[in-house]
Amino acid sequence: MSDAKVSLPAFYGIKAGMTRIFDSNGNNVPVTVVKLIPNLISQVKTAEKDGYTSYQVAYAEKRESLLTKPVKGHLKKANVELNLSHFSEIRLPEVSVDALGKEVSLEDFQASTIIDVTGTSKGKGFAGVMKRYNFQGGPASHGSHFHRRVGSIGCRATPARVFANKKMPGHLGDEIVTVQNLSVVELNLEQGYMLIKGSIPGSKNGFVKVTKAIKKA
């Protein structure tokens, strides 16, 4: 595998948790710690062969015994020596076949870089409408038989059905969420971590995608 690295507008890391630091003025700054992990190009998709252009990025190293034979063969074809188990695509207008097997560079994500972070939010199980959608609910006093329920959901004989996307009790959380326009506080490649100002989606040890902000240069 070549020592050269590929510069991409996104990479994948692991949410390690939250802490705080103090800036030069003594102000308390809450930050999220993202553990930096190897991101390697495992496939290059071209317009001629695949109909679009993108890089497939492999990450999340595991024991070799936990990988299937097709995954091992896929990594071997890309000259990737690490036992990586997760694969995601990053679309780009132009790609180079020479990037196959190379590591993704993080040099473009220095301090003060504006980024977007995507992760899977914490699952909170089955929830009612007050917790899920902030419904007001009924009277909390004694004698009321309407406290936390949904209430009427119908519309008489016309249209004689419940409209789609009606806000009802159901599964809360465990969704792909993106928080935009966050700021990188520190990038430490030697110790393998990044500090991001504020909170990001997901639970501890969950994978997150860090991308250059699309709404801010």
C-alpha positions as a Markdown table, in Angstrom:
| # | Residue | x | y | z |
|---|---|---|---|---|
| 1 | Met | 0.0 | 0.0 | 0.0 |
| 2 | Ser | 1.3 | 3.4 | -1.0 |
| 3 | Asp | 2.2 | 6.0 | 1.6 |
| 4 | Ala | 0.4 | 8.7 | -0.4 |
| 5 | Lys | -3.0 | 9.8 | 0.9 |
| 6 | Val | -6.2 | 10.9 | -0.9 |
| 7 | Ser | -7.9 | 14.2 | 0.1 |
| 8 | Leu | -11.7 | 13.8 | 0.4 |
| 9 | Pro | -14.4 | 16.1 | 1.7 |
| 10 | Ala | -15.5 | 13.5 | 4.2 |
| 11 | Phe | -14.3 | 10.8 | 6.5 |
| 12 | Tyr | -15.6 | 8.4 | 9.2 |
| 13 | Gly | -14.7 | 8.3 | 12.9 |
| 14 | Ile | -16.0 | 7.1 | 16.2 |
| 15 | Lys | -17.8 | 9.3 | 18.8 |
| 16 | Ala | -15.7 | 8.8 | 22.0 |
| 17 | Gly | -17.8 | 11.1 | 24.2 |
| 18 | Met | -17.9 | 14.7 | 25.4 |
| 19 | Thr | -15.7 | 16.8 | 27.6 |
| 20 | Arg | -14.8 | 20.5 | 27.9 |
| 21 | Ile | -11.8 | 22.7 | 27.3 |
| 22 | Phe | -10.9 | 26.3 | 28.1 |
| 23 | Asp | -10.0 | 28.7 | 25.4 |
| 24 | Ser | -7.3 | 31.4 | 25.6 |
| 25 | Asn | -9.8 | 33.7 | 27.4 |
| 26 | Gly | -10.7 | 31.2 | 30.0 |
| 27 | Asn | -14.1 | 30.4 | 28.6 |
| 28 | Asn | -15.6 | 27.0 | 29.0 |
| 29 | Val | -16.1 | 25.3 | 25.6 |
| 30 | Pro | -18.0 | 22.0 | 25.5 |
| 31 | Val | -16.6 | 19.7 | 22.9 |
| 32 | Thr | -17.2 | 16.2 | 21.5 |
| 33 | Val | -14.2 | 13.9 | 21.1 |
| 34 | Val | -14.1 | 12.0 | 17.8 |
| 35 | Lys | -11.6 | 9.1 | 17.6 |
| 36 | Leu | -9.8 | 9.1 | 14.3 |
| 37 | Ile | -9.7 | 5.6 | 12.6 |
| 38 | Pro | -8.1 | 4.5 | 9.3 |
| 39 | Asn | -10.2 | 5.3 | 6.2 |
| 40 | Leu | -9.0 | 3.4 | 3.1 |
| 41 | Ile | -10.3 | 3.5 | -0.5 |
| 42 | Ser | -11.6 | 0.0 | -1.2 |
| 43 | Gln | -13.2 | 0.7 | -4.6 |
| 44 | Val | -13.2 | 3.4 | -7.3 |
| 45 | Lys | -16.5 | 3.7 | -9.2 |
| 46 | Thr | -16.3 | 5.3 | -12.6 |
| 47 | Ala | -18.9 | 6.7 | -15.0 |
| 48 | Glu | -17.9 | 4.2 | -17.8 |
| 49 | Lys | -18.3 | 1.1 | -15.6 |
| 50 | Asp | -20.8 | 2.1 | -12.9 |
| 51 | Gly | -22.7 | 5.0 | -14.4 |
| 52 | Tyr | -21.4 | 7.5 | -11.7 |
| 53 | Thr | -18.2 | 8.5 | -10.0 |
| 54 | Ser | -17.5 | 7.8 | -6.3 |
| 55 | Tyr | -15.0 | 6.4 | -3.9 |
| 56 | Gln | -15.9 | 3.5 | -1.6 |
| 57 | Val | -14.4 | 4.1 | 1.8 |
| 58 | Ala | -13.7 | 1.1 | 4.1 |
| 59 | Tyr | -13.3 | 1.6 | 7.9 |
| 60 | Ala | -13.9 | -0.1 | 11.3 |
| 61 | Glu | -11.2 | -2.6 | 11.8 |
| 62 | Lys | -12.1 | -6.1 | 13.2 |
| 63 | Arg | -10.4 | -9.4 | 13.8 |
| 64 | Glu | -9.8 | -11.3 | 10.6 |
| 65 | Ser | -11.9 | -14.2 | 11.9 |
| 66 | Leu | -15.0 | -11.9 | 11.9 |
| 67 | Leu | -14.8 | -11.1 | 8.2 |
| 68 | Thr | -16.5 | -13.1 | 5.5 |
| 69 | Lys | -14.6 | -14.5 | 2.6 |
| 70 | Pro | -16.3 | -12.0 | 0.1 |
| 71 | Val | -15.2 | -9.1 | 2.2 |
| 72 | Lys | -11.7 | -10.5 | 2.5 |
| 73 | Gly | -11.5 | -10.9 | -1.3 |
| 74 | His | -12.8 | -7.4 | -1.8 |
| 75 | Leu | -10.1 | -5.9 | 0.4 |
| 76 | Lys | -7.4 | -8.0 | -1.1 |
| 77 | Lys | -8.4 | -6.8 | -4.6 |
| 78 | Ala | -8.0 | -3.2 | -3.4 |
| 79 | Asn | -4.6 | -4.0 | -1.8 |
| 80 | Val | -6.0 | -3.1 | 1.7 |
| 81 | Glu | -4.1 | -5.0 | 4.4 |
| 82 | Leu | -6.3 | -4.0 | 7.3 |
| 83 | Asn | -9.4 | -6.1 | 8.3 |
| 84 | Leu | -12.0 | -3.4 | 7.7 |
| 85 | Ser | -15.7 | -4.3 | 8.0 |
| 86 | His | -17.7 | -1.1 | 7.1 |
| 87 | Phe | -18.1 | 0.4 | 3.6 |
| 88 | Ser | -19.6 | 3.7 | 2.5 |
| 89 | Glu | -19.5 | 5.7 | -0.7 |
| 90 | Ile | -18.5 | 9.3 | -1.1 |
| 91 | Arg | -19.6 | 10.8 | -4.4 |
| 92 | Leu | -17.3 | 13.1 | -6.3 |
| 93 | Pro | -17.5 | 14.7 | -9.7 |
| 94 | Glu | -14.1 | 13.3 | -10.6 |
| 95 | Val | -12.2 | 10.2 | -9.3 |
| 96 | Ser | -8.8 | 8.6 | -10.0 |
| 97 | Val | -8.2 | 4.9 | -10.3 |
| 98 | Asp | -4.8 | 5.4 | -8.8 |
| 99 | Ala | -6.4 | 6.2 | -5.4 |
| 100 | Leu | -7.4 | 2.5 | -4.9 |
| 101 | Gly | -6.0 | 1.2 | -1.6 |
| 102 | Lys | -4.8 | 4.6 | -0.4 |
| 103 | Glu | -5.7 | 6.2 | 3.0 |
| 104 | Val | -7.9 | 9.2 | 3.3 |
| 105 | Ser | -6.1 | 12.3 | 4.4 |
| 106 | Leu | -7.4 | 14.5 | 7.3 |
| 107 | Glu | -5.2 | 17.5 | 6.7 |
| 108 | Asp | -8.1 | 19.5 | 5.3 |
| 109 | Phe | -10.0 | 19.3 | 8.7 |
| 110 | Gln | -7.8 | 21.6 | 10.7 |
| 111 | Ala | -9.0 | 23.8 | 13.6 |
| 112 | Ser | -11.7 | 26.4 | 12.7 |
| 113 | Thr | -13.0 | 24.2 | 9.8 |
| 114 | Ile | -16.8 | 24.3 | 9.5 |
| 115 | Ile | -18.2 | 20.8 | 9.2 |
| 116 | Asp | -21.4 | 18.8 | 9.1 |
| 117 | Val | -21.6 | 15.6 | 11.3 |
| 118 | Thr | -24.0 | 12.7 | 10.5 |
| 119 | Gly | -24.7 | 9.9 | 12.9 |
| 120 | Thr | -27.4 | 7.6 | 14.1 |
| 121 | Ser | -29.4 | 9.1 | 17.0 |
| 122 | Lys | -29.9 | 7.3 | 20.3 |
| 123 | Gly | -32.9 | 4.9 | 20.1 |
| 124 | Lys | -35.6 | 5.7 | 22.8 |
| 125 | Gly | -38.0 | 2.8 | 22.2 |
| 126 | Phe | -41.8 | 3.2 | 21.8 |
| 127 | Ala | -42.9 | 6.7 | 22.8 |
| 128 | Gly | -46.2 | 8.5 | 23.0 |
| 129 | Val | -47.1 | 11.7 | 21.2 |
| 130 | Met | -46.2 | 14.0 | 24.1 |
| 131 | Lys | -42.6 | 12.8 | 24.2 |
| 132 | Arg | -42.3 | 12.1 | 20.5 |
| 133 | Tyr | -43.9 | 15.3 | 19.0 |
| 134 | Asn | -44.3 | 17.6 | 22.1 |
| 135 | Phe | -48.1 | 17.4 | 22.1 |
| 136 | Gln | -49.6 | 19.5 | 24.9 |
| 137 | Gly | -51.8 | 16.7 | 26.3 |
| 138 | Gly | -55.0 | 16.9 | 28.3 |
| 139 | Pro | -55.8 | 18.3 | 31.7 |
| 140 | Ala | -53.6 | 16.8 | 34.5 |
| 141 | Ser | -56.3 | 17.3 | 37.1 |
| 142 | His | -58.3 | 14.5 | 38.9 |
| 143 | Gly | -61.4 | 13.3 | 37.1 |
| 144 | Ser | -60.0 | 13.9 | 33.6 |
| 145 | His | -59.9 | 10.8 | 31.5 |
| 146 | Phe | -57.7 | 12.5 | 28.9 |
| 147 | His | -54.1 | 13.0 | 30.0 |
| 148 | Arg | -51.4 | 11.8 | 27.5 |
| 149 | Arg | -53.4 | 10.2 | 24.7 |
| 150 | Val | -53.4 | 11.3 | 21.0 |
| 151 | Gly | -57.0 | 12.4 | 20.8 |
| 152 | Ser | -59.2 | 12.3 | 17.7 |
| 153 | Ile | -57.4 | 11.3 | 14.5 |
| 154 | Gly | -60.4 | 11.0 | 12.1 |
| 155 | Cys | -62.3 | 13.4 | 9.8 |
| 156 | Arg | -65.9 | 12.1 | 9.6 |
| 157 | Ala | -67.3 | 10.3 | 6.6 |
| 158 | Thr | -65.2 | 12.3 | 4.2 |
| 159 | Pro | -62.5 | 11.3 | 3.5 |
| 160 | Ala | -63.3 | 8.3 | 5.8 |
| 161 | Arg | -59.7 | 7.5 | 6.5 |
| 162 | Val | -56.7 | 8.6 | 8.5 |
| 163 | Phe | -54.2 | 10.7 | 6.5 |
| 164 | Ala | -50.7 | 9.4 | 5.9 |
| 165 | Asn | -47.9 | 10.8 | 8.1 |
| 166 | Lys | -50.4 | 11.5 | 11.0 |
| 167 | Lys | -48.4 | 12.1 | 14.1 |
| 168 | Met | -49.0 | 9.0 | 16.2 |
| 169 | Pro | -47.2 | 7.0 | 19.0 |
| 170 | Gly | -44.3 | 5.0 | 17.7 |
| 171 | His | -40.5 | 4.4 | 17.5 |
| 172 | Leu | -38.5 | 7.4 | 18.7 |
| 173 | Gly | -34.9 | 7.9 | 17.8 |
| 174 | Asp | -32.5 | 5.5 | 16.0 |
| 175 | Glu | -32.6 | 7.7 | 12.9 |
| 176 | Ile | -29.8 | 9.1 | 10.7 |
| 177 | Val | -29.4 | 12.8 | 11.9 |
| 178 | Thr | -27.1 | 15.5 | 10.5 |
| 179 | Val | -26.0 | 18.5 | 12.5 |
| 180 | Gln | -24.8 | 21.3 | 10.3 |
| 181 | Asn | -22.2 | 24.1 | 10.6 |
| 182 | Leu | -20.2 | 22.8 | 13.6 |
| 183 | Ser | -16.6 | 24.0 | 14.2 |
| 184 | Val | -13.5 | 21.9 | 14.6 |
| 185 | Val | -11.7 | 23.0 | 17.7 |
| 186 | Glu | -8.6 | 20.8 | 17.4 |
| 187 | Leu | -7.2 | 18.1 | 15.1 |
| 188 | Asn | -4.5 | 15.9 | 16.7 |
| 189 | Leu | -3.3 | 13.4 | 14.2 |
| 190 | Glu | -0.5 | 12.1 | 16.4 |
| 191 | Gln | -2.8 | 11.1 | 19.3 |
| 192 | Gly | -5.7 | 10.3 | 16.9 |
| 193 | Tyr | -8.5 | 12.5 | 18.0 |
| 194 | Met | -10.6 | 15.5 | 16.8 |
| 195 | Leu | -12.4 | 18.0 | 19.1 |
| 196 | Ile | -15.7 | 19.4 | 17.7 |
| 197 | Lys | -17.5 | 22.3 | 19.4 |
| 198 | Gly | -20.9 | 21.3 | 20.8 |
| 199 | Ser | -22.7 | 17.9 | 20.6 |
| 200 | Ile | -23.1 | 15.6 | 17.7 |
| 201 | Pro | -25.7 | 12.8 | 17.0 |
| 202 | Gly | -25.2 | 9.2 | 18.2 |
| 203 | Ser | -24.2 | 7.3 | 21.3 |
| 204 | Lys | -20.7 | 6.6 | 22.6 |
| 205 | Asn | -18.6 | 4.4 | 20.3 |
| 206 | Gly | -21.0 | 5.0 | 17.4 |
| 207 | Phe | -19.7 | 5.8 | 13.9 |
| 208 | Val | -20.1 | 9.3 | 12.6 |
| 209 | Lys | -19.5 | 10.9 | 9.2 |
| 210 | Val | -17.6 | 14.2 | 9.3 |
| 211 | Thr | -18.1 | 16.3 | 6.1 |
| 212 | Lys | -17.1 | 19.7 | 4.9 |
| 213 | Ala | -20.0 | 22.0 | 5.5 |
| 214 | Ile | -22.3 | 22.4 | 2.4 |
| 215 | Lys | -23.8 | 25.7 | 3.5 |
| 216 | Lys | -20.7 | 27.5 | 4.5 |
| 217 | Ala | -17.3 | 27.7 | 2.8 |
